[in-house]
């Protein structure tokens, strides 16, 4: 699977995860995220390894950022991930109070400037790669808990090879579920037994015409009616309309719509032949332009993108 870089979220309370294949890909993505934050007058907070911080900062300098000045003015705040972990792991287990004191204190101080805060963290990836998968999931949950109290966006990343293992499929699914959007993984990671498996119950392909989104909308609404899921029809109509319109207008591509049944949700997926990642203005996992994905993000319980060698799949889940 070829995974392209994409700009992660900038919206308050967004928690986006990306699974990357190459170190240079990670550096490009994170540095772009940080540069955008600084250009917008926001505070950029980084909790990463020394090697990654060096790579991010080198890319930031190449983009014209005076890292020393941004650090001096507290617009750029960096903390070593291993050091941070040592301050809130007690006997190898994440301690909630210590996490909120250490990481919460860092975010709270940044937010206290009155500016928006964008954070990048990879403590979870360090724990996961060391085999401490349960602890990594606990830290993801602690980040989410912190996000309920403080307004900041969070981007985290894992090496794809460290999570794409059959013996960690259940944990992988849980990690995806803990994020508001997922970038760079298959559109339907195999869920564990009892979590509600996804299957492509209905699928239909459409030729790229201006009338195609309307036809896609009728297909999805009709499918939900047959499944006695009419309560989701209005939301689903908006979601598929936006995703299909993106395929026609931006991807300039024929597309396929799939409607999948989950135990507690319905997933709508749109596949097109463009390898360009979708973009969203203001608060999105790939923020740069476009308003449609903002509606999708607002309506969906979670959504994500599968980037393929010959195109992409954009999916959204609606809680049933």
N, C-alpha and C positions, 0 to 999 in steps of 0.2 A: 504494500500500500504506500503510495506516495503522499506524504503529508506536507501541505504548503504552510507557510507562515501566515498568521492572521493577527490583527490587532485585538487584544482582549478588552474586557469590559471597562467602562469608565463611569458607570452609573452607581449611585449610592446603593449599598446592600447587595450588589451583584457579586456572585462568587463563581468565577469561571475557572474551569480546568482545561489545560491543554496537554495532550500526550504527544511528545516529540520524538523524532527519530535521530536527530543529529544535534550536536552541541552548538554548531554555528546557527542552526535554525532557532534554538532557544535564545541565543544571544541577540539575534536580529529581532525576534518577537518582543522580548522583555525590554530591550533598549528602546524600541519604538514606543512601547507602552509608557516608559518612564519619560522619554523626551516629550511625548504629547502632554503628559501631566505637567511638566515644568513649563512648557510653552503656554499652557492654559492657566498658569499662575497657581497651580495646585501643589500639594506636598506629596512627594514620592517617597514611599517607605519600602525598603528592601531588606528582607531577611534571607540571606543566601550564603553559600559557601564562599570562601575567599577566591577560588578560581573563577566562579561564576560572577562574583562582584567585579573582579578585574576585567572580565570579558564584557560585561554590561557597560562599565565605565569607559572602556576603550571605544566602544561603539557610540556612546553618548558624546564623547569628545569629538569623534569623527563627524558627528551630526551638528557640531558647533556649540555644544553645551560646556560651560565652564564648571566642571564638576566640583572643583575646590571652592569656588564661590557659592555654588548652590548648597554645598555642605556647610559652609560657614554661616549662611543665612537660614539654615535649618529647613531649606526647601527640599533638600535631598538628605534622607536619613538612612543609614545602612547599619545593619547589625549582622554579626556572624551567626549563621544558622545553628552550628554546633554549640556555640556559646549560649544561644537562646535556649536550646533544648536542655542544656545542663542546668539552667536556672529554673525550669519548671517540671522536669522529670524527677520524681521521687521514687527511689528504688526501681527505676526503669519505667515507671508508670506516669502518664500525664496527670498533674495535679491541677484541678480547675482553678483553685484560688491563686496558685502561683502563676498559671497561664494568664489569668486576668490582670495580675499585678505586673507581670513582665511585658507581655505582648499588648494587653489592654492599656497599660500605662504608656507604651510607645505610641499607640494609635490615638489615645486620648490627648497626649501632648501635641501631636501633629494636628489633630482636629481643633485643639484649643486656639490655634492661630486664626480661626475663622475661615480657613480655606478648605476646599475639598481635599480629600485624601485618597490616593491610589496606593494600594499595597501589593507587593509581590512577595510570596513566601514559598520556601521549598523545604521546610522542616519535615513536612509529611513525606516528601519524596525520600529524604534521608532515612527516616524510620522504615519506610516500605522496603527500600533497597537493602536495609540491614536485616530484613526478615521480621520486623516488628509491625506487621500489618494491622493488627487490632489497635495498636497504639496510634498508628497513622490515622486510622478512621476516627479514633477518639479526638485527635487534634483537629481534624476537619470539622467535627461537630462543635468543638470549642470555638473555632473561628466563626461558625454560623451563630453560635450563642452570642459571641461578642458583637456580631453584626446586627443583632436585635437591639443593641443598646447604643451603638455608635454608628454614625453615617460614614461609611468608607466602602470603596470597591476593592475586591480582592481577586488577584490572579495567581493561580498556582500551577505547577507543571510537574509531570512525571515522565521519566524516560519510558517510551512505549514498550520496550522489551522487558522492562521490569514488571509491568502489569499484565502483559499479554501471555499469561500462563494458565493452563487449565486448572491447576490446583488452587488458583486464586480467583477463579471466575466469580464466586459469590462476593468476595471482598471488592473486586473490580466493579461489579454491578452496584454495590453499596456506595462506593466512592462516586460513581457517576450520579447516583441519586442524591447525593449530598450537595451537588452543585446546581446553580441556576442555569448553566449552559455548559455544554461539553463540545470541545473542538478536537478533531483529529482522531476520532475512534469510529468503529462501525456504528451505524445508526441504531442498531438494536443489539447491544451487548447481551449475551445469553444470561437471563436472570436465573437465580437459584430456584429450586423447587419450592413452591409456596409463595413466591414473590409475585406471581402473575406473569406467565411467559407471553412474549409478544410473537405474533405470527401475522403474515400478510394475508388477511382474510379476503380482501378485495383489492384489486389493482386494475388500473386502466391507463392507457397511453393516449396522449393528445398531441396533435400537430400544432406547431407554434403559430397561432393566429390571434387576433385581438379578441375573438369570441371564446378562445380556449379556457380562460379563467372562469367564465360563466358556466361552461360545460363541466369543468372540474368541480365547481361548487354544487351543481345539480347532482353529480355522481356521489359526492361525499354525503350530502344531506339525504339523498335517497338511501344510501347504504346505512346510515344511522337510523333512519326510519324503520328499515327492515330489522334492525337489531334492537328496536325499542329503546333507542338512545336519543329520543327527540330533544331531551333537555340540553344536549350538547350541540344541537343543530346551528344555533346562531353563532356560537363561538367558532365552531368548526368551519362555518361558511366564511367567516372573516379570515381565519388562518389559511385555508386552502386558497382563497382568492389572492391573498398577499403573496404566498409562496409561488403560486402559478403565474401571477403577474411578473414577479421577479424573473422567472424562467423565460417568459416571453420577451419582456422589455430589456432586461439586463443581460441574461445569458444568451438571448436570441436563439433559443433551443426548443426543440420538441421536448416533452417531458412526460414522466409517468407518475401518477398519484397512487399511493398505497394507503389503505386504511387498515390499521391493525388493532386487534382486540387485546387489551390487557385486563387483568383481574379488576383493577380499580381505575382504569383510565383507557382512553382511546388515543392511539398514535396516528398522526397524519404525516406522511412522508412525500416529498416531491423530489424526484431525481431528474437532473438535466445533464447536458453534455459539456457544460462550461467548467473549467478547473479553477476559475476565479472565485475566491471565497465571497459569500454574501457580505454586505456591509449595512450598518445601521447607524443612524445619526444619534448622538448624545449618549444613550445608555444601551450598549449592546456588546456582545462578545467580540464583534469586529466593527468597532465604531469608526465611521468616516463619512458615510452619506446614506441617504435613503430613509424613509419614515416607516415603510411597511413592516420591517422586522420589529420596530418598537411596539406595534400592535400585537404581533405574535408573542413577543416576550411578556407583554402585559397579560395576555389571555392564557398562556400555557403555564402548566405547573413546572415544566422544564422543557428545554429545546436544545438542539445541537446540530452539528454539521459533520457529515462523513465526507472527507476529501479523498477522491479516487483518482486513479491515473487517467481515467477517461471522463471525468465529470465529478459530480458531487451529489449528495443527498442531504436535504435540509428537512429536519423533522421536528414536530412539536407534540407534546402530550397534553391532553385535556383530562382533568380529573372527572371521573364518572359519578 
